Amino acid sequence: MRDEPTPNEAKARATAPDSPALRLWIILSRAYHAVEAHARADFSRQGLTPGEFGALEALYHLGPLSLGTLQEKILVSSGGITWVADRLEERGLLVRSPSPTDRRVTLVRLAPDGRALMDRIFPMHREVLERALGGMPESEMSTLADALRRLGHHAAALDLPLPEHTETQGAEPT
């Protein structure tokens, strides 16, 4: 029985996260990317980008929304939501209309072809996610969802770290 770790074991120990927060971050990131690959493959086979699918899914479940609200729901920039809406409108999947109460607001809703598409593909998408997330019982999923929600609220409430200034940042030209 040996007492000394091999060089590879020593390197792994030296670079291993030494805090529960770092370990959680690595696990959370890897889990997200593994599941997200299944979701991305699913809507890609439908010819949709993540933003397009997100917009269609939000409108499918929530009904008509302002572009601003839709942007918040699917976490894209203001320019990104315009691009997504333009593409979906060009494909006949989304309809824009002015708000009857506020001329500054544009409302979006699913077009009949958009609703038909979501009626067809959303059940399959649900199955893809259920399969990808099926590695734990529903009770554990519920517990994990609650914990992640708390984690997200906590992180969102914190001030973001300020960028570090290097000697070249903000330096006067010579």
C-alpha positions as CSV (number, residue, x, y, z in Angstrom):
1,M,0.0,0.0,0.0
2,R,1.5,3.3,-1.0
3,D,1.4,6.5,1.1
4,E,2.3,9.1,-1.6
5,P,-0.2,10.1,-4.3
6,T,0.7,9.7,-7.9
7,P,1.6,12.9,-9.8
8,N,-1.9,12.9,-11.4
9,E,-3.6,12.4,-8.0
10,A,-1.5,15.2,-6.5
11,K,-2.4,17.6,-9.3
12,A,-6.1,16.7,-9.1
13,R,-6.1,17.4,-5.3
14,A,-4.2,20.6,-5.8
15,T,-6.8,21.9,-8.3
16,A,-9.9,20.5,-6.7
17,P,-12.4,23.0,-5.4
18,D,-11.7,23.5,-1.7
19,S,-15.1,25.0,-0.9
20,P,-18.6,23.7,-1.1
21,A,-19.6,26.8,-3.2
22,L,-16.9,26.1,-5.8
23,R,-17.9,22.4,-5.9
24,L,-21.6,23.3,-6.3
25,W,-20.7,25.8,-9.1
26,I,-18.9,23.1,-11.1
27,I,-21.7,20.5,-10.5
28,L,-24.4,23.0,-11.4
29,S,-22.6,24.1,-14.6
30,R,-21.9,20.6,-15.8
31,A,-25.5,19.5,-15.0
32,Y,-26.9,22.6,-16.9
33,H,-24.8,22.0,-19.9
34,A,-25.7,18.3,-20.1
35,V,-29.4,18.9,-19.9
36,E,-29.3,22.0,-22.1
37,A,-27.6,20.0,-24.9
38,H,-30.8,17.8,-25.0
39,A,-33.1,20.9,-25.1
40,R,-30.9,22.6,-27.8
41,A,-30.8,19.5,-30.0
42,D,-34.6,19.2,-29.7
43,F,-35.5,22.7,-30.8
44,S,-32.6,22.7,-33.4
45,R,-34.2,19.8,-35.1
46,Q,-37.3,22.0,-35.4
47,G,-35.2,24.7,-37.1
48,L,-35.5,27.0,-34.1
49,T,-32.8,28.9,-32.1
50,P,-33.0,28.8,-28.2
51,G,-34.4,32.4,-28.3
52,E,-37.0,31.6,-30.9
53,F,-38.2,28.5,-29.0
54,G,-38.2,30.4,-25.7
55,A,-40.4,33.1,-27.3
56,L,-42.8,30.6,-28.8
57,E,-43.0,28.7,-25.5
58,A,-43.6,31.8,-23.4
59,L,-46.4,33.0,-25.8
60,Y,-47.8,29.4,-25.9
61,H,-48.2,29.2,-22.1
62,L,-48.7,32.9,-21.2
63,G,-50.6,34.3,-24.1
64,P,-50.0,37.7,-25.7
65,L,-47.2,39.7,-24.1
66,S,-45.5,43.1,-24.7
67,L,-42.1,42.7,-26.4
68,G,-40.5,44.0,-23.2
69,T,-42.2,41.4,-21.0
70,L,-41.3,38.7,-23.5
71,Q,-37.7,39.9,-23.4
72,E,-37.6,39.5,-19.6
73,K,-39.2,36.1,-19.8
74,I,-36.6,34.6,-22.2
75,L,-33.6,36.6,-21.0
76,V,-32.4,38.2,-24.2
77,S,-31.3,41.8,-24.9
78,S,-33.6,44.4,-26.4
79,G,-31.9,43.9,-29.7
80,G,-32.1,40.2,-29.4
81,I,-35.9,40.2,-28.8
82,T,-36.4,42.4,-31.9
83,W,-34.3,39.9,-34.0
84,V,-36.3,36.9,-32.5
85,A,-39.6,38.6,-33.2
86,D,-38.6,39.6,-36.7
87,R,-37.6,36.0,-37.5
88,L,-40.7,34.5,-36.1
89,E,-42.9,37.1,-37.8
90,E,-41.2,36.4,-41.2
91,R,-42.0,32.7,-40.7
92,G,-45.6,33.4,-39.9
93,L,-45.4,32.1,-36.4
94,L,-45.9,35.4,-34.5
95,V,-48.0,38.5,-34.9
96,R,-47.2,42.0,-33.7
97,S,-49.8,44.6,-32.9
98,P,-49.8,48.0,-31.2
99,S,-51.0,48.1,-27.6
100,P,-54.5,49.6,-27.5
101,T,-53.6,51.5,-24.3
102,D,-50.0,52.6,-24.8
103,R,-48.6,53.6,-28.2
104,R,-45.1,53.0,-27.0
105,V,-45.8,49.2,-26.5
106,T,-45.8,46.5,-29.1
107,L,-47.8,43.3,-28.2
108,V,-46.9,39.9,-29.7
109,R,-48.9,36.8,-29.8
110,L,-48.7,33.4,-31.5
111,A,-50.0,33.4,-35.1
112,P,-52.2,30.3,-35.9
113,D,-49.2,28.6,-37.5
114,G,-47.2,29.3,-34.4
115,R,-49.9,27.8,-32.2
116,A,-50.1,24.7,-34.5
117,L,-46.3,24.3,-34.4
118,M,-46.3,24.5,-30.6
119,D,-49.2,22.1,-30.3
120,R,-47.2,19.6,-32.3
121,I,-43.7,20.1,-30.9
122,F,-44.2,21.0,-27.2
123,P,-45.3,17.6,-26.1
124,M,-42.2,16.1,-27.7
125,H,-40.0,18.8,-26.0
126,R,-41.5,17.9,-22.6
127,E,-40.6,14.3,-23.2
128,V,-37.0,15.2,-24.1
129,L,-36.7,17.2,-20.9
130,E,-38.3,14.6,-18.8
131,R,-35.9,12.0,-20.2
132,A,-32.9,14.2,-19.6
133,L,-34.0,15.1,-16.1
134,G,-35.3,11.7,-15.3
135,G,-32.3,10.6,-13.2
136,M,-34.1,11.5,-10.0
137,P,-37.5,11.0,-8.4
138,E,-40.1,13.8,-8.7
139,S,-39.8,14.5,-5.0
140,E,-36.0,15.2,-5.4
141,M,-36.7,17.4,-8.4
142,S,-39.1,19.5,-6.4
143,T,-36.6,19.8,-3.5
144,L,-33.8,20.7,-6.0
145,A,-36.1,23.3,-7.8
146,D,-36.9,25.0,-4.4
147,A,-33.2,25.1,-3.5
148,L,-32.1,26.4,-6.9
149,R,-34.9,29.1,-6.7
150,R,-33.6,30.2,-3.3
151,L,-30.0,30.2,-4.7
152,G,-31.1,32.3,-7.7
153,H,-32.9,34.8,-5.6
154,H,-30.0,35.1,-3.3
155,A,-27.5,35.6,-6.1
156,A,-29.7,38.1,-7.9
157,A,-30.0,40.2,-4.8
158,L,-26.2,40.6,-4.4
159,D,-24.2,43.5,-6.0
160,L,-22.1,42.2,-8.8
161,P,-18.3,42.3,-8.3
162,L,-16.7,45.4,-9.8
163,P,-14.3,44.8,-12.6
164,E,-10.6,44.9,-11.6
165,H,-8.6,47.7,-13.0
166,T,-5.3,46.9,-14.5
167,E,-2.5,49.4,-15.0
168,T,-3.6,49.9,-18.6
169,Q,-7.3,50.4,-17.8
170,G,-8.1,54.1,-17.3
171,A,-4.5,55.1,-17.7
172,E,-3.9,58.5,-19.4
173,P,-2.3,58.2,-22.8
174,T,1.3,59.3,-22.8
